[in-house]
Amino acid sequence: MVRGAMLHEGKAKRVFRTDAPDRYIVEFKDDATAFDGKKRGTISDKGALNNRISAYFFKLLNGAGIPSHYVDVLSDREMLVEAVEIIAIEVVARNIAAGSLAKRTGLPEGTSLTQPVVEYYYKRDDLGDPMINCSHVTALGLATAEELHRMRETALKVNTVLREHLDAKGITLVDFKLEFGRKEGRILLADEISPDTCRFWDKETGNKLDKDRFRRDLGNVTEAYKEVWRRLSGN
């Protein structure tokens, strides 16, 4: 597969065309941002770890009947994916109060929710990715009501699969963000699933194993990402 022109560069990844019109290459970067880009830095080896961890989760979910854009891992930092049209909505599923949910509701961080909560955010860096509701989604033409329903149901199914799998690895799935893409009438899971986009806590100690260690200057960021991969891979 030949890497072509760069289509897009985001906070954590670059996307390139290939010599196959239905395939893109995603390159994972070590760059890290938080608080709508106000905090920036680098996490050593993050790109390689997120590539491995995302591939692991996409393969797990594909096996559970949840389709994604994942095709193959090409190199330490490169993933081959199906060329999809990214939908400008971030779908967030939450099991435990943390981050912005704890601030908005006043719930102490760590409070278990009685049922999973699904939220939608408008994927617009220049607006700070604001929270939106179902009416906003359809009024802005971001997705149809049917597409939004499919994304919500997929997010809940992903939550069920990942919670059970991670629990067996000694990791609590606190919350996570998903992105989706359209391709030939299908809605595919896209982007990445990694400590950048999920909150992972150690099941016994509650220690954070995700990007909150960067956001809050907790230190040992790379070590936390490596620990997630160690538990998933068993190595």
C-alpha positions as CSV (number, residue, x, y, z in Angstrom):
1,M,0.0,0.0,0.0
2,V,1.5,3.3,-1.1
3,R,1.0,6.4,1.2
4,G,-0.2,9.4,-0.8
5,A,-1.1,13.0,0.1
6,M,-2.1,14.0,3.6
7,L,-5.9,14.6,3.8
8,H,-6.1,15.8,7.4
9,E,-4.0,16.5,10.4
10,G,-5.7,16.4,13.8
11,K,-4.5,16.7,17.4
12,A,-3.4,13.1,17.6
13,K,-3.4,11.7,14.1
14,R,-2.7,12.3,10.4
15,V,-4.8,10.8,7.6
16,F,-3.3,10.0,4.2
17,R,-4.7,8.9,0.9
18,T,-3.4,5.7,-0.6
19,D,-3.1,4.2,-4.1
20,A,-6.4,2.4,-3.3
21,P,-9.3,4.9,-3.4
22,D,-11.3,3.0,-0.7
23,R,-8.4,2.9,1.8
24,Y,-6.8,5.6,4.0
25,I,-3.7,5.4,6.2
26,V,-4.0,6.8,9.7
27,E,-0.7,7.8,11.4
28,F,-0.8,8.1,15.2
29,K,1.2,10.9,16.8
30,D,2.8,11.4,20.2
31,D,1.3,14.9,20.4
32,A,-1.1,15.5,23.2
33,T,-3.6,18.2,23.9
34,A,-6.2,19.0,26.6
35,F,-8.8,21.6,27.5
36,D,-9.6,22.5,23.9
37,G,-6.0,22.8,22.9
38,K,-5.0,25.2,25.7
39,K,-2.6,22.6,27.1
40,R,-0.2,20.9,24.7
41,G,2.6,18.4,25.1
42,T,4.2,15.2,24.0
43,I,3.7,11.7,25.4
44,S,6.6,9.5,24.6
45,D,5.5,6.4,22.5
46,K,1.8,7.4,22.7
47,G,1.3,7.0,19.0
48,A,2.7,3.5,18.8
49,L,0.7,2.4,21.9
50,N,-2.6,3.9,20.7
51,N,-2.1,2.2,17.3
52,R,-1.8,-1.2,19.0
53,I,-4.5,-0.6,21.6
54,S,-7.0,0.7,19.0
55,A,-6.3,-2.2,16.6
56,Y,-6.9,-4.6,19.6
57,F,-10.3,-3.0,20.4
58,F,-11.4,-2.8,16.8
59,K,-10.7,-6.4,16.3
60,L,-12.5,-7.3,19.5
61,L,-15.5,-5.3,18.5
62,N,-15.5,-6.7,14.9
63,G,-15.6,-10.1,16.5
64,A,-18.7,-9.0,18.5
65,G,-20.5,-8.0,15.3
66,I,-19.7,-4.2,15.5
67,P,-18.2,-3.1,12.2
68,S,-15.4,-0.5,12.1
69,H,-13.1,1.2,9.6
70,Y,-10.2,-1.0,10.8
71,V,-8.4,-3.0,8.1
72,D,-4.9,-3.8,9.3
73,V,-1.9,-2.5,11.2
74,L,0.8,-1.4,8.7
75,S,3.6,-0.3,11.0
76,D,4.3,0.8,14.5
77,R,2.3,4.0,14.1
78,E,0.3,3.3,10.9
79,M,-3.1,1.8,10.6
80,L,-4.9,0.9,7.3
81,V,-8.6,1.8,7.4
82,E,-11.6,2.0,5.1
83,A,-12.1,5.4,3.6
84,V,-15.2,6.8,5.3
85,E,-16.9,10.2,5.5
86,I,-16.5,11.2,9.2
87,I,-19.7,12.3,10.8
88,A,-19.1,15.5,12.8
89,I,-20.5,14.2,16.1
90,E,-18.6,12.8,19.1
91,V,-20.6,10.2,20.9
92,V,-19.7,9.8,24.6
93,A,-20.9,7.0,26.8
94,R,-20.4,7.2,30.5
95,N,-20.7,4.7,33.3
96,I,-19.1,6.6,36.2
97,A,-19.1,10.4,36.9
98,A,-15.8,12.0,36.0
99,G,-14.5,15.0,34.0
100,S,-17.1,17.3,32.6
101,L,-20.1,15.2,33.8
102,A,-18.9,15.5,37.4
103,K,-18.5,19.3,37.0
104,R,-21.9,19.8,35.3
105,T,-24.0,17.6,37.7
106,G,-22.1,18.1,41.0
107,L,-21.7,14.4,41.4
108,P,-18.5,13.4,43.2
109,E,-16.0,11.9,40.8
110,G,-16.2,8.1,41.0
111,T,-20.0,8.0,41.5
112,S,-21.4,5.0,39.6
113,L,-24.4,5.9,37.3
114,T,-27.6,3.9,37.6
115,Q,-27.5,3.4,33.8
116,P,-25.1,4.3,31.0
117,V,-25.4,7.9,29.9
118,V,-24.9,8.8,26.2
119,E,-24.0,12.4,25.2
120,Y,-23.4,14.1,21.8
121,Y,-20.8,16.7,21.0
122,Y,-20.4,18.8,17.9
123,K,-17.0,18.0,16.4
124,R,-15.8,21.6,15.9
125,D,-12.5,22.6,17.4
126,D,-13.1,26.3,16.7
127,L,-16.3,26.1,18.9
128,G,-14.7,24.0,21.6
129,D,-16.7,20.8,20.6
130,P,-19.9,21.9,22.4
131,M,-22.5,19.4,23.8
132,I,-25.5,19.1,21.5
133,N,-28.8,17.2,21.6
134,C,-30.8,15.1,19.1
135,S,-32.6,18.2,17.8
136,H,-29.4,20.0,17.2
137,V,-28.0,17.0,15.3
138,T,-30.9,16.9,12.8
139,A,-31.4,20.7,12.6
140,L,-27.8,21.2,11.7
141,G,-27.9,18.3,9.2
142,L,-25.1,16.5,11.0
143,A,-26.9,13.1,10.8
144,T,-30.4,11.8,10.2
145,A,-32.5,10.6,13.2
146,E,-32.0,7.0,12.0
147,E,-28.2,7.5,11.8
148,L,-28.1,9.0,15.3
149,H,-30.2,6.1,16.6
150,R,-27.8,3.6,15.1
151,M,-24.8,5.4,16.6
152,R,-26.4,5.5,20.0
153,E,-27.3,1.8,19.9
154,T,-23.7,1.0,18.7
155,A,-22.2,3.0,21.5
156,L,-24.2,1.1,24.1
157,K,-23.2,-2.2,22.5
158,V,-19.6,-1.1,22.5
159,N,-20.0,-0.2,26.2
160,T,-21.3,-3.6,27.1
161,V,-18.5,-5.5,25.2
162,L,-15.7,-3.3,26.5
163,R,-16.9,-3.1,30.1
164,E,-17.0,-6.9,30.4
165,H,-13.7,-7.4,28.6
166,L,-11.8,-4.8,30.5
167,D,-13.2,-5.9,33.9
168,A,-11.5,-9.3,33.3
169,K,-8.3,-7.4,32.7
170,G,-8.6,-5.5,36.0
171,I,-9.6,-2.2,34.3
172,T,-12.8,-0.2,35.0
173,L,-14.3,1.5,31.9
174,V,-15.3,4.9,33.3
175,D,-16.3,6.6,30.0
176,F,-15.3,6.8,26.3
177,K,-15.7,8.8,23.1
178,L,-16.5,7.3,19.8
179,E,-16.6,8.7,16.2
180,F,-18.4,7.2,13.2
181,G,-18.1,7.4,9.5
182,R,-20.4,6.7,6.5
183,K,-19.5,4.4,3.7
184,E,-21.9,3.1,1.0
185,G,-25.0,3.4,3.3
186,R,-23.3,1.9,6.3
187,I,-22.3,3.5,9.6
188,L,-18.9,2.3,10.7
189,L,-17.1,2.9,14.0
190,A,-14.0,5.0,13.2
191,D,-11.2,7.1,14.7
192,E,-9.5,5.3,17.6
193,I,-10.3,3.6,20.9
194,S,-7.4,4.2,23.3
195,P,-6.3,5.9,26.6
196,D,-6.6,9.2,24.7
197,T,-10.4,8.7,24.1
198,C,-11.4,6.5,27.1
199,R,-11.1,6.8,30.9
200,F,-9.6,3.7,32.3
201,W,-9.2,3.2,36.0
202,D,-7.4,0.4,37.8
203,K,-10.2,-1.8,39.2
204,E,-8.5,-2.3,42.6
205,T,-6.8,1.0,43.3
206,G,-8.7,3.5,41.1
207,N,-5.5,4.8,39.7
208,K,-6.0,6.5,36.3
209,L,-4.6,4.7,33.3
210,D,-5.5,7.3,30.6
211,K,-4.9,10.9,29.4
212,D,-6.2,12.4,32.6
213,R,-2.6,11.8,33.9
214,F,-1.5,14.3,31.3
215,R,-4.5,16.7,31.8
216,R,-3.9,16.8,35.6
217,D,-0.1,16.6,35.6
218,L,-0.2,13.3,37.5
219,G,3.0,12.0,35.9
220,N,3.9,8.5,34.6
221,V,1.7,9.1,31.5
222,T,3.5,6.7,29.2
223,E,3.7,4.1,31.9
224,A,-0.1,4.2,32.3
225,Y,-0.6,3.7,28.5
226,K,2.0,0.8,28.6
227,E,0.1,-0.7,31.5
228,V,-3.2,-0.8,29.6
229,W,-1.4,-2.5,26.7
230,R,0.4,-4.9,29.0
231,R,-3.0,-6.0,30.5
232,L,-4.7,-6.3,27.1
233,S,-1.8,-8.2,25.4
234,G,-0.8,-10.3,28.5
235,N,2.8,-9.4,27.8
